[in-house]
């Protein structure tokens, strides 16, 4: 599942900075109930947004910049967002569910291929969350970044991409080919022209665009663990990057 601005990036950042696990839920009430339920450890922190802004009474919003090691290390999280956690809910029937973004694109490409081989599954679906039911260019760019990384893995020559996947991969490659900018700078500049990026700029959160553009900065993959506490938690799953 991809929601690069910002649920995917935030969940990846939280786990990379030491959060023990992240539980994605749909509603604010469900999040509050989950945060107060006994888990045999420290109380989960509440994170999330509505309309891009932190929910009243929550510990954290949905900016990856808030999820620092000093804030989240050693703590579980419960998070609800407008688009990302709903997209995750739609993915639950899948054999495996992992979280991808720009910041872990090489790691998630590697792990998706490994899981496919492990389960004997040939089809990998890149699910873009979008915004309020609209397709968003920022999520397509992130999907393309993952596909670009996958193209450099062993066995990639036998991969078959549909038309949408090829378009996403070409979008990413064209974006980062700008000779006057680094890849991260080019991605951040692209984000400013997208629906999600424009929304964040309006809210005064443009710094989140640069954070979400830090390509391959985290070598881990959030993976859905359905067995933890009888609910679906996302846990850090470092792939073998060789």
Buried (B, 14 or more C-beta within 10 A) or exposed (E): BBBBBBBBBBBBBBBBBBBBBBBBBEEBEBBBEBBEEEBEEEBBBBBBBBEBEBBEEBBBBBBBBBBBEEBBEEBBBBBBBBBBBBBBEEBEEBEBBBBBBBBBBBBBBBBBBBBBEEEEEEEBEBBBBBBEEEEBBBBBBBBBBBBBBBBEBEEEEEBEEEEEBEEBBEBBBEBBEBEEBEBBBBBBBBBEEBBBBBBBBEBEBBEBBBBBBBBBBBBBBBBBBEEBBEBBBBBBBBBEEE
